[in-house]
């Protein structure tokens, strides 16, 4: 994921008042570190995870990851 995408993802999460811990739990991670690595662009994101994130953030994949 590129830097711009990670910034959009974090911005949307923060705007909705959702912590990294909450996102991690909703996505099935045992702790926030797995989600943090994803949000910071250190690991690749699967299409299923992208869909789940978009759903949690009440957004589309295009909006979060492509800025459309």
C-alpha positions in Angstrom: 0.0 0.0 0.0 1.4 3.4 -0.8 1.8 6.3 1.7 -1.2 8.2 0.4 -3.5 5.2 0.9 -2.2 4.6 4.4 -2.8 8.3 5.3 -6.4 8.1 3.9 -7.0 4.9 5.9 -5.7 6.4 9.1 -7.6 9.6 8.6 -10.9 7.9 8.0 -10.4 5.6 11.1 -9.5 8.6 13.3 -12.5 10.7 12.0 -14.8 7.9 13.1 -13.2 7.7 16.5 -12.1 4.1 16.0 -8.8 3.0 17.6 -6.3 0.7 16.1 -7.2 -1.8 18.9 -10.8 -1.7 17.8 -9.9 -2.2 14.1 -7.6 -5.1 15.0 -10.4 -6.8 17.0 -13.0 -6.3 14.2 -10.6 -7.7 11.7 -9.7 -10.8 13.7 -6.2 -9.8 14.8 -5.0 -10.9 18.3 -3.5 -7.5 19.0 -3.1 -4.1 17.4 0.3 -4.8 16.0 -1.0 -6.7 13.1 -3.4 -4.0 12.1 -0.8 -1.3 12.8 1.6 -3.0 10.4 -1.1 -3.0 7.7 -2.1 0.6 8.3 1.5 1.7 8.2 2.1 -0.1 4.9 4.5 -2.7 6.2 2.4 -5.6 5.0 0.3 -6.2 1.9 -3.5 -6.1 2.3 -5.7 -8.8 0.8 -8.9 -7.9 -1.1 -10.9 -9.6 1.7 -9.2 -7.4 4.3 -9.7 -4.3 2.1 -13.4 -5.1 1.9 -13.7 -5.6 5.6 -11.9 -2.4 6.4 -14.1 -0.4 4.0 -17.2 -2.0 5.6 -16.0 -1.1 9.1 -15.3 2.5 8.0 -18.6 2.8 6.1 -16.7 3.6 2.9 -15.8 2.1 -0.4 -12.5 0.4 -1.2 -12.1 3.0 -3.9 -12.5 5.9 -1.5 -10.0 4.6 1.1 -7.4 3.0 -1.1 -7.7 5.0 -4.3 -9.1 8.4 -3.2 -12.1 8.2 -5.6 
